[in-house]
Amino acid sequence: MPGFSSSYSPLFLVLFILIAAAVSWYFYRNTAVSNAKKYVLIALKTIAIFILLALFIEPVLSYLTGSDKKGRDIVLIDISRSSTIENRSKDIKNILEETGINNNDGNVFGFSGSTAELKNMDSIVFNGFNTDLSASLRQLKEQYPDGSYSSVTVISDGIFNDGGNPLYEAQKFSAPFVVFPIGDTAVKKDVVIKKVAANEKAFTGTAVKIKTYLNVFKSAPAVINMKLLREDIEIKSLQVNTQQGINNYEADFDVTETTPGKIRYTVTADNLPEELTYKNNKSDFYISYIDNKVNILVISGGPGYDNEFTGSVLKRIGNYNITYRTQKSAGEFYEGPVDTRQFAELSTLFLLNFPTSITSAALVSDIANNTKQFNVPVIFFAGKNSDYQKLGSFEELIPFSVSRPNSGENMFRLQPVGGMDNGLDKIPGLGATNEIFKNVSGILPKPGSITLATDKASGEPMIINRVSGMSRSSAFLGYGLWRWKLNPGTNAEKTLEAMLMEMINMTLQKEKRTKLRVYPAKDVFDYTEPVKIYAEVYDENYMLTRNAKLTGKVTRKDGTSAGELKFTPVENKFVAELPPLPANDYYIECDAEFNGTYWARDINRFLSDTLNTEYLDTRPNIDLLNELAAKTGGALITADSVKEYSTILGRLKESLPNEEVHQKYLRFDLWDNKYYLMLVILLFSIEWVLRKRNNIP
């Protein structure tokens, strides 16, 4: 609920309390209830009546004394960094001197990203890294909710690069805006890296394209050298040949990283002589690289031809990190036990003729439970000894059910289902492979499943894929793939490789799950702004949780501490904030405890520097400033009319209709204080309930 603000003096507030208390006491003076209940009823009515008096009498006082409150002339001065270009700051100070605004005590504010009162005009610092007039106007509106202003004067170059068009907020003031445009609108010689477009996340081992948008103004034909730096070290360069009259150019780089991590890149453009500013000739950005390895756990029901054939093909496929477990006995594997800790990192679980009749039910249940807990996608390849009853432990995680398992071994030929979205249909020779075996029938695809291949003779589903909101799975219900090798007219290994890759890619989960994620509010902070850090903790079911304790710190590039992070929960996240940090590379380290035990650790990084946002667009926007003045009934004052400021301001204030002023005050309490009206209704409702429960008329 917003804070209560009012133009009342303390004397009025005390008077309202006394009146409300007197009325409440008089109402309940003869009520036959206990003193405690009487005091509660009197208190409820007193508070409600006090709020009503405060809300509804203020408009009357405002109406009667409004002429006295309309003397405030607000002045907003653009103190962003763009005001330092071409000595615009000197022009601003000259305007303050010539108009006498520097003597306007208490009503002069500097604005950039926010608004601050300026007490000494001689020591204005033009260092704001963005310009948001809309936010500044909203802040002033909250500061003067009674509307005690008669005009707003804006001194700016009109380059509002944050918060959108300020016209909407300006018109809500119902006051004329007097605007002093600053700066020369002529196009000046300048090279600007306007924007760098690149993916924030990318996979290792994959080329990432970096597109740079370059603006070149008022330059003779030239060759501009552009460089791509990785962690401040040049890794690539190219040349852009500029032409007379053409301002927009593009330059493309590409990079490939082999290890995961967050890397800082910088694109630079060589300086040309006599540019307007060199502060827009570079741009910093980060790309976070994710391990492109697909982690697959293959669990086989035992040694066999299909196990050997499938395994040899999987090993040939790049970027697949495969762990094998081959069943030896009911609860043992030749390679050692299954490490359930790896399930959080699995991309896919591959069940190859598993489970079988000899597999321990406890082992199957343990594997199935971990698969469900970490929501691991499942690929099932049938085998001669597959036990479909034990496979029921994976019931929610497989795309089919079987009404007649072990219905006798039969041979069939695979037939891919035609369709634009079926990648199996595009594998050469898959429909011409040798017949293989099946020993189930009555196969029922689950809702949401897609049949990708069938038994050519019966049309029964043989390859099925399912992607639902909770799981991803695929199944191949044939076996005896070694028979494909018997056909000399086909390349069995290439066919199987293509089929495996297609099924794995449509099923796998490449995004690694995490228990803790820490990240900065943005990758590059200005050295003058606070640094905000967020953290997210996930429980054992990978749901966001607040039931955690976080510790963290920020370190400099050399490893020294830049500050401890004190996280506080906000909704489903944790938030920490540090004061502005000097220009440097910084690293975030964060540890989490969950339910009293160590849970996870995460790291991240960010840059603190002098943001060049204010130098990306350097040409003053006089059209917007003119529209701001025109739409609010104000005036645009040019350099040759500065000394007429007082005259123009007085004429605009005199032209304001009195009805408009009165209507603004009448609207104030009824609409802007709806929360207090709701509180009054609640208080009266509670009082009414208590009266009825105690039989008070």
Number of C-alpha atoms within 10 A of each C-alpha: 7 9 7 8 12 13 14 12 8 9 8 12 15 12 12 20 18 14 16 22 20 13 16 21 18 11 13 16 11 9 12 12 14 8 10 8 14 17 14 13 22 21 18 19 23 23 19 21 22 20 17 16 16 17 18 14 13 19 22 14 13 22 16 11 11 19 13 10 14 15 13 16 19 20 24 24 25 29 26 26 22 31 26 17 16 14 12 19 23 14 18 21 16 13 20 19 14 13 15 13 20 19 14 16 11 13 18 23 20 24 28 25 22 19 21 16 15 20 17 11 15 10 8 14 13 19 17 23 23 25 27 22 30 20 20 23 22 17 14 17 18 14 12 13 17 20 22 22 19 22 24 24 23 25 23 29 26 25 24 24 18 16 14 13 15 20 17 14 16 22 16 12 20 18 22 25 29 27 27 27 25 25 23 15 13 8 12 17 17 21 27 28 22 19 16 19 12 17 12 11 14 20 19 20 18 14 13 18 14 16 16 21 15 20 19 23 19 15 19 12 12 14 14 17 14 22 20 24 17 17 14 11 11 14 12 14 15 14 14 15 10 19 15 12 12 13 15 14 15 13 14 14 18 13 14 14 18 13 13 15 17 18 15 19 19 18 25 21 23 15 18 17 10 10 16 18 18 18 19 23 23 21 21 18 17 21 18 17 22 20 18 19 16 22 22 23 21 22 23 25 29 21 13 13 14 21 21 11 17 17 16 13 17 18 13 10 13 9 14 15 16 18 14 17 20 20 23 17 13 17 14 16 18 13 12 12 12 18 8 12 9 12 23 19 18 25 27 27 24 24 22 25 24 26 29 24 15 15 20 15 16 11 15 20 16 14 19 19 15 16 21 18 14 17 22 25 26 27 27 24 20 27 27 17 16 23 20 21 13 18 21 16 18 18 14 14 25 25 29 22 16 14 11 13 16 16 12 11 11 13 15 18 20 23 22 23 21 13 11 8 10 16 17 24 19 16 17 14 14 24 18 14 22 20 21 17 20 22 20 20 18 13 16 15 20 15 11 10 19 18 19 24 24 21 20 17 10 9 12 15 26 25 27 25 24 22 17 12 5 11 18 23 28 29 24 20 23 24 21 20 22 18 16 21 15 13 13 8 11 17 16 22 17 15 18 19 19 20 17 18 15 15 22 22 13 17 23 22 21 17 13 13 17 16 20 22 20 23 20 21 14 12 16 19 23 21 19 18 14 13 20 17 21 18 22 22 26 21 17 13 11 16 11 15 17 17 14 19 19 22 14 20 18 23 18 16 13 10 10 10 13 17 16 16 20 15 18 16 18 10 9 15 17 21 21 18 18 17 12 15 19 15 14 14 17 20 20 22 18 20 19 22 17 19 10 10 10 12 19 17 18 17 18 19 24 24 24 20 17 16 20 19 22 23 25 18 16 24 18 21 19 21 10 18 26 20 16 26 24 16 15 21 17 23 23 20 19 11 11 7 11 16 15 12 20 13 9 17 20 11 11 19 17 10 10 15 9 11 8 11 20 17 12 17 21 16 12 17 20 14 10 12 17 12 12 19 18 10 14 19 13 14 19 17 13 13 19 16 12 15 16 10 9 12 10 13 7
